[in-house]
Amino acid sequence: MSHPVDAHVGRKLKELRLMRGKTQTEVAEGLGISFQQVQKYELGRNRVSASKLFEMSRILGVEPAYFFDGLDDSTPVEKVDDESARIAAMVSRIGDTRVRAQIRSFIDSLTAPDRKAG
């Protein structure tokens, strides 16, 4: 059974990888390991060494502390499902800031609390 910290780091890795639109293979190549090893990290089956965590943070463009965000909070961390991460990755690749703002407004209107289910 994996340690809760390893599982948390793995979830954060997977969420960030998907949001960045990267495959396990792309991350693995950057780390000089197999995609299966990245898969084991994401599942929390294998512990990520400090040096690999540092390299991952550089590859994915975050501070190393990102992988521990939400770990000590008493409030549950909202998980990003695969579909949401894919959508976020697609939107982040849109270069036109006006189009991105329109998409964000559209999503806001769909998720407004006062919107009645149809």
HELIX and SHEET records of a PDB file:
HELIX    1   1 PRO A    4  MET A   19  1                                  16    
HELIX    2   2 GLN A   24  LEU A   31  1                                   8    
HELIX    3   3 PHE A   35  LEU A   43  1                                   9    
HELIX    4   4 ALA A   50  LEU A   60  1                                  11    
HELIX    5   5 PRO A   64  PHE A   68  5                                   5    
HELIX    6   6 ASP A   82  SER A   92  1                                  11    
HELIX    7   7 THR A   97  THR A  111  1                                  15    
END                                                                             
